[in-house]
Amino acid sequence: MCVPIHRDLDSIMINHRLFVRLERAPGKRRAVALGSCAKGLAKSLMYGSLLLAPAWVLADNASLPTQIVDLANKVDGVHPGFRAFHAKGLVVEGTFKASPDAARLSRAALFNGSSIPVTARFSDGAGVPNVPDGTPAMPRGIAIKYHLPGGADTDMVTNSFKFFPVGSGEDFRDLLLAIVASPPTAPHPTQLEQFFASHPNAPKAIGSLPIPDSFADEEYHGINAFIFVNKSGQRQAVRYVIAPEKLVHITAEEAAKQSADYLFDDLARRIAQKPVVFHLKAVLADPSDQTKDASQPWPDERKVVDLGVLTLTKVAPNSLEAQKKLLFLPTNLTAGIELSDDPLPSVRTAAYSVSYGRRSQ
């Protein structure tokens, strides 16, 4: 799952995480690994201290999701009881009320126009529970569990990446492997440099990450494509956007002056004063748009439909304990919303389940 100090990506500082600086060398660009990184599917690149091993060999018989979680723990360390990705979070509660346009696009129960209770979790993208909130190059996220009539739930997992660095679980694993194998002392071109050269959208995705002044003033993207099915059987590929009432970003210099927990402190203070409101939106794919690669954004001119209003009214009692029990799965869908040919939701679900099993022990 970086804020470019120079928007042309000639120089990107990914503080405390990927710590990659793209610098000009004579006649070329090169990436210099200065520290650590990573956050993946589920949601992003991470924060932490890179363990400076020359390489790390994965078990041959480990599944892809297990390899991804193992690598996340290699990059950010093992923190018992916490997620391998998005370890630092806050659980809030509220409601969602769909718009009439939502019901025309999908027959899903959450779009029936009634007030649907929700449990949501805001988070920093790092696998480190005490990561400073203002860390550059770190995605922020919101995961939402909609409590549907009849007792079922459906989940939505979004983050501040506008598009993901890679399009498959294998590529995300290989990105993490490249990070681990690219300490500051590694000869050039490092494995990370080589990975960026062969996956040019990866540094572009990292460069799309801003620093918000508040969780309430950030925009969150569902980087994966899903299929809406309405009552007539019509199918429409969509990607989600969770839009704030206002969008406010700050510079890395401004973020460095904030407290380590400023995003979480601000969110709790805001909700205590009045509800925090977002609009759930759907970007509608054109028939010509591909749906299987989350690293490829759709054109900006695609139609956007307002699906309804998300109103968050209180912080959950004992949030730390509540979030340990919560598991948000991108594949936990309901009738009227289906998977597309995007492979990442299934990989993310499997990796989150591996992480949940470990943090529950």
Secondary structure as the mmCIF struct_conf table of DSSP 4:
data_model
#
loop_
_struct_conf.conf_type_id
_struct_conf.id
_struct_conf.beg_label_comp_id
_struct_conf.beg_label_asym_id
_struct_conf.beg_label_seq_id
_struct_conf.end_label_comp_id
_struct_conf.end_label_asym_id
_struct_conf.end_label_seq_id
BEND BEND1 ILE A 5 HIS A 6
TURN_TY1_P TURN_TY1_P1 ARG A 7 ASP A 8
BEND BEND2 LEU A 9 SER A 11
TURN_TY1_P TURN_TY1_P2 ASN A 15 LEU A 18
STRN STRN1 VAL A 20 ALA A 25
TURN_TY1_P TURN_TY1_P3 PRO A 26 GLY A 27
STRN STRN2 LYS A 28 ALA A 33
BEND BEND3 GLY A 35 GLY A 35
TURN_TY1_P TURN_TY1_P4 LEU A 41 LYS A 43
BEND BEND4 GLY A 48 GLY A 48
BEND BEND5 PRO A 54 PRO A 54
HELX_LH_PP_P HELX_LH_PP_P1 VAL A 57 ALA A 59
TURN_TY1_P TURN_TY1_P5 ASP A 60 ASN A 61
BEND BEND6 ALA A 62 ALA A 62
HELX_RH_AL_P HELX_RH_AL_P1 LEU A 64 ASP A 76
TURN_TY1_P TURN_TY1_P6 PRO A 80 GLY A 81
BEND BEND7 PHE A 82 PHE A 82
BEND BEND8 ALA A 84 HIS A 86
BEND BEND9 LYS A 88 LYS A 88
STRN STRN3 GLY A 89 ALA A 98
HELX_RH_AL_P HELX_RH_AL_P2 PRO A 100 LEU A 105
HELX_RH_3T_P HELX_RH_3T_P1 ALA A 109 PHE A 111
BEND BEND10 ASN A 112 SER A 114
STRN STRN4 SER A 115 ASP A 124
BEND BEND11 GLY A 125 GLY A 127
TURN_TY1_P TURN_TY1_P7 PRO A 129 ASN A 130
TURN_TY1_P TURN_TY1_P8 ASP A 133 GLY A 134
TURN_TY1_P TURN_TY1_P9 PRO A 136 ALA A 137
STRN STRN5 ARG A 140 HIS A 147
TURN_TY1_P TURN_TY1_P10 PRO A 149 GLY A 150
BEND BEND12 GLY A 151 GLY A 151
STRN STRN6 ASP A 153 ASN A 159
BEND BEND13 SER A 160 SER A 160
BEND BEND14 LYS A 162 PHE A 163
BEND BEND15 PRO A 165 PRO A 165
BEND BEND16 GLY A 167 SER A 168
HELX_RH_AL_P HELX_RH_AL_P3 GLY A 169 VAL A 180
TURN_TY1_P TURN_TY1_P11 ALA A 181 ALA A 181
TURN_TY1_P TURN_TY1_P12 PRO A 184 THR A 185
BEND BEND17 ALA A 186 ALA A 186
HELX_LH_PP_P HELX_LH_PP_P2 PRO A 187 PRO A 187
BEND BEND18 HIS A 188 PRO A 189
HELX_LH_PP_P HELX_LH_PP_P3 THR A 190 THR A 190
HELX_RH_AL_P HELX_RH_AL_P4 GLN A 191 SER A 198
TURN_TY1_P TURN_TY1_P13 PRO A 200 PRO A 200
HELX_RH_AL_P HELX_RH_AL_P5 ASN A 201 GLY A 207
TURN_TY1_P TURN_TY1_P14 SER A 208 SER A 208
STRN STRN7 ILE A 211 PRO A 212
BEND BEND19 ASP A 213 ASP A 213
HELX_RH_3T_P HELX_RH_3T_P2 PHE A 215 ASP A 217
STRN STRN8 TYR A 220 HIS A 221
BEND BEND20 ASN A 224 ASN A 224
STRN STRN9 PHE A 226 VAL A 229
TURN_TY1_P TURN_TY1_P15 LYS A 231 SER A 232
STRN STRN10 ARG A 235 PRO A 244
BEND BEND21 GLU A 245 LYS A 246
STRN STRN11 HIS A 249 ILE A 250
HELX_RH_AL_P HELX_RH_AL_P6 ALA A 252 ALA A 256
TURN_TY1_P TURN_TY1_P16 LYS A 257 LYS A 257
BEND BEND22 GLN A 258 GLN A 258
TURN_TY1_P TURN_TY1_P17 ALA A 260 ASP A 261
HELX_RH_AL_P HELX_RH_AL_P7 TYR A 262 GLN A 273
BEND BEND23 LYS A 274 LYS A 274
STRN STRN12 VAL A 276 LEU A 284
HELX_LH_PP_P HELX_LH_PP_P4 ALA A 285 ASP A 286
TURN_TY1_P TURN_TY1_P18 PRO A 287 SER A 288
BEND BEND24 ASP A 289 ASP A 289
BEND BEND25 LYS A 292 LYS A 292
TURN_TY1_P TURN_TY1_P19 ALA A 294 SER A 295
BEND BEND26 GLN A 296 GLN A 296
HELX_LH_PP_P HELX_LH_PP_P5 PRO A 297 PRO A 299
TURN_TY1_P TURN_TY1_P20 ASP A 300 GLU A 301
BEND BEND27 ARG A 302 ARG A 302
STRN STRN13 VAL A 304 VAL A 315
HELX_LH_PP_P HELX_LH_PP_P6 ALA A 316 ALA A 316
TURN_TY1_P TURN_TY1_P21 PRO A 317 ASN A 318
HELX_RH_AL_P HELX_RH_AL_P8 SER A 319 LYS A 325
TURN_TY1_P TURN_TY1_P22 PRO A 330 THR A 331
TURN_TY1_P TURN_TY1_P23 ALA A 335 GLY A 336
STRN STRN14 ILE A 337 LEU A 339
BEND BEND28 ASP A 341 ASP A 341
BEND BEND29 PRO A 343 PRO A 343
HELX_RH_AL_P HELX_RH_AL_P9 LEU A 344 ARG A 359
TURN_TY1_P TURN_TY1_P24 SER A 360 SER A 360
#
